[in-house]
Amino acid sequence: MAPKLPNYLRLLALLAIWFAPSNLPAQDSVTLKSLQTEARDALQQRDRERIAEVTEKLRRVLAEKAGVPEVPDEPRPVPELSRPWTATETRAAWPTIRTYIQRNKWWRLDLEPTQCNHALREVATVIEACVAAAEVDQDHASDWIDMALEASEFILLAQKQADLGLYPFPAIRNGKGRPFEVAESFMRRAERAGQLETIIKNGWLVNDMGDGGLQFDNGEAGVALLHLYEKTQQPQLLESVLLSAEWASQQPMVVNWNYNSFTVYLLAETYRVTGKEEYRNEAKTRALISVLPGQLKNGPHIGRWLDPHNARPAYHYIMIRALLALVAVLPENDPDRPAMIESIRLAFKARNVDFKKGIINGDSALEALLRAQRLPPAILAELGDCQIDMALNSLEAYGIERWRAGQPALGASAWCDWLSYQQSKHARK
């Protein structure tokens, strides 16, 4: 096992990613740091009651800043839908999407990770797009699946090179983009502490020293390969995902709620595909201890996550996605199921209403809203009126009109998912 960074460096890493309240009084900032340390300890001990107590203290320290994003929301106008989307437009969209993916393909099996300014999550979105497309564009289904399988080879190779079961992150120095800026900051701290060599293997970052950031790409890539496995039944895909799920199950829960949710998502989906109880049990435990406690249960921003980072819309909907995947596989009589349903209800009500003002997020919100629409009717009814239809209508109008204008505003994965949803909706009529 690689040696750990000194505690003060680990704490700095947590502070840099989680809370960023720039205007707190000095005394409150000291209290906040102390509570963050306490929260980390409670999470490591899997102490559900204690983490609930600590997050309530954090809420009181943040006061009116609880649930306020570190970056203010900037809603984009919702356009008027000029006319309904048609099946003809769907058919015409596929060649454009396929060309776009082929033109922007960067993954190669001989690509040196330390020269790779791309994360595996990007390859995962391409796989998800291809799987969704294959469901609808059946005349070219084999072409879509071939593209997905080719992309999966890069993820499988990265996992093999990392040699620990996870889907890793490239150890490129001074990379461009927010994920790479965070990784660079982390590597610099490790370098100063003389620990850099212990967190890198074959050009990949394989150890986040308890920071939790590696759960992001591991979860995204793992679920994408699961969905591809369901389509192809190729055993090497499932074998790979089970390795990543095992790695994820061993990771400590961290104070960045959305990082934890990627593992909840992966484990819930792995249970759905394999039926192995250990995955569902671990997903539920992690959701109860390391996702739900950070959500505000009262106040003006009820339903949001309390810290400024996770109050941002993108992370908000990422966490909803994980909870939706989990609640869909929980038994009806599970004693913790009502808490999950209530959390999802509060989360949707907290943010869906914002789509009346404009588009606050694209891909993450669309994915969560579509996943909700695909829930069994009984579960969807339990959620009640969360303005899911209204938010989805706004996103649909936005995506459609931007596509028609030749300015696509949604990623290939989200857009293909929506096209697949549209096809299935029309088929039900």
N, C-alpha and C positions, 0 to 999 in steps of 0.2 A: 504493500500500500504506500502511495506517495505521501511524503511528509506534508503536514498542513502548514498553511501560512500562519504567521503570528496572529493572535486574536485581533489586534488593533487594525491589521490590514484587512482581515475578513470583515470587520465591522465597517471599515471605510467603504468597502465594495458594496455592502448592503445599503449603506446610507446613500451612496451615489445613485443607486438604481431605484430605491423604494421611495422614501419620503424626500421631498425637495421643497419644504415650506420656507421661502426666502424671507418672509416678513415676520417670522415669529420673534417675540422678545428673546433675549439671550437666555434668561432663566428657563423659559419654556423649551428652548432648543436643547439645553442640557437635560431637562426632564425627558424630552422626546428620545434622545440617544439612550438614556437609561432604560426606558420602556421598550425600545427596539431590541436591546440586548436581552431583556426579560422575555420578550416575545419569541426571540430566536431560541432561547433555552426551553421555553414551553413547547415549541414546535418539535424540537429535537427529542423531548420527553414524551411526545404525543399526548400531552395533557390538555384535553378538550376544555375542561372547566377553567384552567388557568389562562389559556389563550383567550377565552372569552372575557375574562376579567381584565387582561392586559389591553385588549383592543378597546374595551370600554374606557379605560384610562387614557388611551391614545386619542379617542374621540373627544374626551373632555379637554385635553391639551390643545388639540387642533381647533376646537370651538367652531366658529363660523367657517373656518377653512376646511372642515371635514366634508369630503365629497366634492370639493372644488378642484377641477383639473389643473395640473401644473402649467398647461398651455390652454388658454381660453378656446372654447369651441368657436369654430368659424363656419357656420352653416352656409352651404352653397345653395343657390336658388333651385327650387323644384320646378321644372318646366311643365307647361301644359302638355298633356299627351295628345298629339295631333290626331292619332287614330290608333286603334288596337293593333297590337303586334300580330302578325299572321304566320301561318305555317310556311308560306312561301319565303318569308324573310328568314325563318329558321333555317330552311334548306340552303338559302343563299349565304348564310353566315358561316357555315362550316368550312368551305374552302379558304375564306379569309383568315379564320382562326388557325387553321392548319398551317397556312403559309407563314403566319406571324410566329408560331412556335418554331417552325423549321428555320426561319430566318434569324431568330434570336437564340438559337441553341448555342450554349457555350460549354456544356459538359462534354469532356472527352476522357477516356480511360487513362490517357497518358498525361493528364493535366496535373501539374505539381501543386499540391494544396497550398503551399506558402506563396503561390503566385495567383491564387484563386480569389478574386474579389466578389465571390458569390457564395451564398449559404445554401445548405441542402434543402431548406424550406422552399427555395425557389424551384428546385427540381420536383419537390413534392406537389407544388401547385400545378405543374405541367402534367404530372401523372393523374391528379384528380380531374383536371380538365379533359384529358383523353378518355378516362373511364366514363365520365359523364357523357361525352360526345358519342362514345361507342353505343350507349344506350339508345340514342336517338337517330344518329346518322348511320343506320344499319347497313346501308350499301357500302360504306367505307369502314365498318366496324373493325375489320382486321388491321387496316392501316393505323387507326387510332391506338389499338392495343399494341401493335408493333412499336409505335412511338413511345408508348408508356413503358414497355419492357426495356427498350433501349435506355430510357432515362433511369429506370430502376437499377440498371447495371452499375451506374455511377454511384448510386447510394449504397449498393451492396459492396462495392469495392472500398468505399470510404469506411464502412463499418469494419470490413476485414482489416484494413490498414490501421484503424484505431485499436483493434484487438481487445476491446473491453466490452463489446456488446452494444454500445451506444452508436447512434448516428452523430458524428462529431461536427465540429466547427473548424473551418480552415484557419491555420495559425499564420495568416498573412500579417505582416507588419505595416502599419500606417494605411490600412485599407480605407476605402471611401464608403460612406453610409453609416447611419446610426448604429446598427449592430456591430460594425467593424470598429467604430470609435469606442464603443463599450469594451469590446474585446481587447483593443490596443491598450486602453487604460488598465485593464486587468493584467495584461501581460507585462506592462511596465512595472506595476506593483510587485508582481511575482519576480521579475528580473532584479529589482532592487533588493528583494529579500533572498536572492540566490536560489529561487525555487523554479525558475522558468523551465528547466529541462525536465522537471518532474510532472509538468502539466501538458507536455507536448509529446506526441508519438507519431512518427512518420509524417510530419508536417501538419498534423491535426491537433487541435485542442481537445483533450480527452478528460480533463479534470478541472472542474470549476471551483474546487476548494470550498464547497458548501454554499457558493453563491446562488446556484440553481439555474443559471442561464442556459446550460446545456440541455435542460429539459425541453426548451422551445423547439429546436430543430429535431430532437429525438422524437418528440410527440408528433410533429407534423409529418415527418418522413415515415414514421411507423404506421400511422393511420392511412396514409396514401398507399403504402405497400399492402396493407390489409385489404383495402378496397380493390386493388389490382389483383390480389390473390383471389378474392371472391369472384372476380370476373374470369380468371384464367386457371385457377386451381393449381398453379405451379408451386410445388412444395417448398422450393428454396425461398420463396417470398415469405411464407408463414414461418419457416424456421428462422429467418432473419428477424422478423417482427418479435418472435418470442424471446430472442436474445435481447432485443432492445427493451421489451417489457420487463424482463428480469433486471436489467440494469436500472431502469426507471424505478422499480419497486424498492431498490436498495438506496435510492437517493434521499438525503434528508429533506424534510419539508422546510421551506424558507419563508422569509417575511415578505417576499414579493408574490402576492396571491396569484397573479396570472401565470407565473412560472409553474406553480403547483398544478394549475388547471390543465396544462399540457399533458401531464402524466395521468391525471384523472381521465382525460379524454382518451388517451391511448389505452389505458387499462380497461375502461368501460367498453370500448370498441373491440378490444382483444377478447373480453368475455363474450360479447355478442357473437363473435365468430367461432370461438372455441368451446364455449360453455363451461369453462373451467372456473370454479367458484373463487379461487384465490385471487383472480384478477378483479372480479366484481367487489369482493370484500376489501381489497386494498384501495380500489378506486373510491369506494364509499368512505372509508376511513380518512383518506386524504381530503376528500371534499368537506367532510364534517369538521376536520381539524384545521385545514390550511386554505380553504376557499371561503366557506360560509361565514366564519367569524369576522372577516374583514368588511362585511356588508353592513351598511347602516340600516338599523331597524326602526329608526324614528328621525324626526327633524326635517328640515326643508329639502334635504337631498336623500330622503329615504329610498333605499333600493340601490343606491350607488355604493361603490367601495370607498372606504373612508379616506385612504391616502391619496395625495395629489396625482401620483403616477397612475394608479389603477382606476382613478376616477375618469380617466380619458376614455372616450367612446370606444376606440378600437379594442382596448383591453377588457372593457366592460362586456362587449359582445363575445369576445374570446372565452371569457369565463362562463357566460350563459351557454355557449356551445357545449362546453364540457359537462355542465350540469344537465343539459338536455340529453346528451348521450348517456349519462348515468341513469337518470330517472326512467329512461325508456327501457332499461334492463332490470330495474328493481322490481321485486315481487309486489303485488298489490297490497299485501299485508305487512310489508316491511315497516318497522316502527319509525324509521328515519325518513321515510318517503314524504310524509307531509311537510317536513322541514325543507326538503329539496324543492317540492312544488311551490312552497311559499317563497323561497328564495328566487326562483325563476320568475314567479309572478311579480314580485317587487322589482326585480331587475328590469323586466320588460316595461313595466309601468313607469319606471324612473326615466328611461331613455327613449322609448318609442314615441312619446309625446313630442319630443324635440323635432321629429321629422315633419311636424306641422310647420315649423319655421324654416326648415331647409334640410339638406343632406349633411349630417354630421359625421358620417362614416360610410364607406362603401362596402368593401369585401367582407369584413368581419360581421357587420350587421346583416348583410344579405344572407350569409351562410347560416347565421343563427336563426333568422326569421324563416328561411326555407326548411331548416331542420325542425323548427317548431310546427310548421304546417304539415310536415310528414309524420308527426306523432300520431299514435292511435287516437281516434276521435275521443275516447273516454279521457285520456290524459289531457288533450287539448281543451276539453270542456272543463276540466278541473282548474286549469289556469285562469279561466274566466276572461273578462274583457281586458286585455292588455294592449289594445290598439295595435295588434300584430298586423292586421289587414291594412290599416292606414299607413303604417310605416313601410310595409312591403309595397303598397301602391306607389308611394313616393319614390322609393328606390327603383321600382320598375320604370316609372316615367323618366326618371333621370337616366337610367341605363339605356333605355330605348331611344330617347331623343338624342343622346350623345352618340350612340352607335349610328343612327341615321345621318347624323351630321359628319360622320367620318372621324369622330373624336372619342373613341371608346374610353369610358371612365372607370370601368370595372376590370379587374384582373381576369385572365383566361379561365381560371378555376371557378370563380364566382359566376362569371357570365355563362359558362357551359352548364353549371349547376342550375342556373335559372332557366336556360333553354330546355334542359331536361325536365325541370318542374313544369314548365309551360306545356310541354308535349304530354306529360302524364295528366295534367289538369284537363286538357282538351279531350283526351282519350276517355276520361270519366264522364264527360257530358253526353 
